């Protein structure tokens, strides 16, 4: 009997014992009708070949292990960034259970969100009653300052009209007539989670700036000296937004973070559950119209929002998830240009410290090959950083990246002598990546938690950067933006490199001559 | 610490009734009326818990429930390891449920085994407009080419499929024919069907009946010789290895487990099950349908059992053995005796640390009742419980065999209600899901996820009980909970939502 009260064995040890091993072997042999092990081995090896890769890349219909989620997830991500706002997802309720679980697994935080719980009758008659009852219940129970409505694919397929429904619900007294219920249609069969983020952001500004769905006058822009900052869909939102605030405060910039979800996803454990915490106030969201400029940290998360803002008389500019020295330089200099505020000496010193760290360590990274996957902007940011470290972002893949994005990545490759052998893959998934890691091997893989299956199958060490990260804790609390953020990314990469060297030199009397204590 | 320990049952009942009345005040009148039917204080001797169940969730209240797709793909079908399960529709459903349930299995993933992979048709607008049947057919061809060792395919429908009028049955039939009678199973588990995961379980069960059992060649030679001791484990999803730590006991008592449904299960095991002498059923809610079907069609009796905690395990082993001869009955006694010292040691170690502690549960399936015995083995008391997607037969079983007089019962609880109940009752532990975990931990209340075992487990069987006891102790007695309150603040008692 392997189990004991003194030394309780967990699942990762318990089933290794002879009793269980024997049991599982018998199960397989007797009852599973298993494939011939030689055949399994043959197919396993075949799946590593260029021939398999060619078949794999010829896929037209099947998607396997995609690195993207659906629009409504991004909708929720954006909505919780506003003060005491509850996301209200119109459609099937199971979707909301999924978004809440997904965010809670990443941030290790509560994620509040409601559904209009549409079922078969709503599929036939439309979800108007669900909207009427749902808004009334949410408003009374959770006392939000704003309810941000988005949709699931179900509501989109049957063609529910949010604008009309919300109007009717207000007429029926679900919420007061003047109460803020911005909305956005976020069909899951268009784009990805970053599209949903974009649609909700645009929907909220449209609501506040353009007359609240025809119920009030449009706001008149009265220009001021503030700047707006939009982070985009970002797994590091907690660490990143706090870092951006610190940087802006150091510079003396007057700013508004739009959709600031850094507090609601990092609440203290002190005896009180904060369903709402922090966030962009509704007043700030409205007054953002008057700002001098709006900066988006992620171009592909704001493809509709930025032009919308631009049409309201702002300067708008977008970055691609800047990581590292050059990208941060550019970001800060643009902020400085727009605001007229000089970059303070303290940030120059931080820059110098990051350069110093890279100078100390780049010998271990130089010339190493990396495969990267993730959202389009993150891929660009990380690829840019690797290039300045003298590494090669050999393979860059975004399931939700398009050709325009691919051209931008290619231009980045072309700008550096280290980009010569690099290739970009728009619209591909992690089963494509698996083939690439076999046929065009790299030294390290950068991606989210799902990358661990690639690490297992191909032996490529995984550096976890992206969303979601379920199986490592608290990384979302660290920034990856700013020079400090660059430092974090540098350290994560270096830690994996050194761990890998140690793993490969650890066998006594065989390889441990290189098991060095100084590196 | 716990209020429940210091009060009489009458006082507890009065308090719980008052609490229910109080939470209902937050709702608009119509909603309050509807929710009132789902909340109750259990009266011992009653045949059920006195709550309505399996009714539509109310819009906007923050139900914790999922959908039919989650019940079929996520629960019943997903763990069948040698088949490829296509999440048919937009990308999200498959993405959020990808490998999230820890249904353990042995196999070479991506080659002959596919559980922790996400196969999706990734519907685009054109698929909605023009239909997705052609794409589905092509997907099946591509699966055959790239994953030649798969033993079958299921089509797990997401919401749009049923709304745009796709004929996945026709596609499945024609492709099955093209691939020499390959098992291809269309499942109509669109998320808008029914009121919760529950209908998805039922639809998935029916799909096994119609597309696996009914398609089998009755004259095919059996893959193994039958024995009088053949049983199938039904309704164990092998979360953290639960089915394995259960199987080992059944085998030790002399039975032969010919199939696992569906954790670490295979198509061959599904197909072999009609030959079982007895189906042993753990999760009644999700797999009673197929058990009843096999009873009617093949004359296989089924027997519910409970492998949480030594009391219920021993009771269950004897109950199962009663279907067999003396050899098996003796086997059951031998197994119980073998593990008694381990159980004694576990209880001696943990019971003193947990005696008198109170627990509130809110889970799905069988757990809101099945785990009560395990807590009681540790001297703990369950003071509140509720189901996400139970039917009345679940509440009958709960009332008749599990809960104590005065227990507060909440069906399809809302976020608001659950938080308020916990705040007022102040249990020593809450057992629920990932969406609830951090809410209660913020309040300073120890918590264990009772769907995923908080990434631990197994919790089934004797080996699992040792882990269960250790985990409950570590949750409740972790030093961190004494530090939740800020020492220089005098009044930091938990406060409710912004609503208060």
Interface residues (C-beta under 8 A of the other chain):
Chain A: X1 X2 X3 X4 X5 X6 X8 X9 X10 X11 X14 X15 X19 X20 X23 X24 X27 X28 X30 X31 X32 X33 X34 X35 X39 X40 X43 X44 X47 X52 X55 X56 X59 X60 X61 X62 X63 X64 X65 X66 X68 X69 X70 X72 X73 X84 X88 X91 X92 X93 X94 X95 X97 X98 X99 X100 X101 X102 X104 X105 X108 X109 X110 X111 X112 X113 X114 X115 X116 X117 X118 X119 X120 X122 X123 X130 X131 X133 X134 X135 X136 X137 X138 X140 X141 X142 X143 X144 X152 X153 X154 X157 X158 X187 X188 X189 X190 X192 X267 X268 X269 X270 X271 X272 X273 X274 X275 X276 X431 X434 X450 X453 X457
Chain B: X26 X27 X28 X30 X31 X56 X57 X58 X59 X60 X61 X62 X63 X64 X65 X66 X67 X68 X69 X70 X82 X89 X90 X91 X92 X93 X95 X96 X97 X98 X99 X100 X104 X106 X108 X109 X110 X111 X112 X116 X117 X118 X119 X120 X121 X122 X123 X124 X125 X127 X128 X135 X136 X138 X139 X142 X143 X145 X146 X148 X149 X151 X158 X159 X160 X162 X163 X164 X191 X192 X193 X194 X195 X197 X223 X224 X240 X241 X244 X245 X247 X248 X251 X257 X258 X259 X260 X264 X266 X267 X268 X269 X272 X338 X339 X342 X345 X346 X348 X349 X350 X414 X415 X416 X419 X433 X434 X435 X437 X438 X439 X440 X441 X442 X443 X444 X456 X457 X458 X462 X463 X466 X467 X470 X480 X484 X485 X486 X492 X493 X494 X495 X497 X498 X499
